[in-house]
Amino acid sequence: MVYVMEDGFMSQLKGCKRLVLDKNNSLIIKMMCLAAEKTTGHKGLGYGLSAWRMERILGGILAYKNVRVRMIKLRNLGLIEEIKEKKRYRKAIKYKVTTMGLFQNILNNPLSTLFPDLLLHKNNILIQTFLYQFFEPESIEKFREYHCTSYLDKYIRRCCELILDAIESNRLVEKRGGRTLNVPDSYIGNLAEEEVKRLILTIVTISKDVIDDPDTPDLKSIFPIETLIKDKKFMPILEKMKKDFDDGYQRFQSVIS
């Protein structure tokens, strides 16, 4: 399986810790995630947000001074970073969310709010590694049309939780006097492949149950099956899963026969 590791996945999550953000910091990070990357084709809230603009987006929930202090804190935590600009409107400093910030947003915000981030940051290594290497953009868009994006949200959340568990386990070993261990990118690749197989199995199983249900004769699927069977990224994984199952079944049969 080829996976996206151009700059080294784990290098972008160096020093990652389990953060508990209060509701206002979580809200600011969420708004930062809704400011799209330049190259995604989705507008979102624009590219980068200043404290001045954030205060207006929040509609008076926080005063400008409070917003500014919180954004500086989030910058110091590595969750947002300054956008270098030659010209600044009213000398306002714009910030954009980092991979670490996107990671923490996925862990700290409700699942029902995550799907826009998957679209707005589709070029981010985090989203590329766990989503767009397995699904073409057309399929992801169709998940929204079919109102089944919660399955993608849960999958992405679980992947992030497993990464954080691995990082914290290694950190605990180091603290107890063991040798320093780093979570390798190969671990992320294997994790992504195994977890997406769970997601695909869920899609296939639920789709079959819906199609076979006599109480829902007019409901063909709750997933975009017609789009997925044309997806040149999705289908090879499904075919590999079938081959692995068939091979395992034959070996199992040879043992018990």
PyMOL commands that set and color helices and strands:
alter all, ss='L'
color gray80, all
select helices_A, chain A and resi 10-13+23-33+51-57+64-76+89-91+99-108+111-113+115-120+125-132+137-145+149-175+185-212+225-228+234-256
alter helices_A, ss='H'
color red, helices_A
select strands_A, chain A and resi 49-50+80-82+94-97
alter strands_A, ss='S'
color yellow, strands_A
deselect
rebuild
show_as cartoon
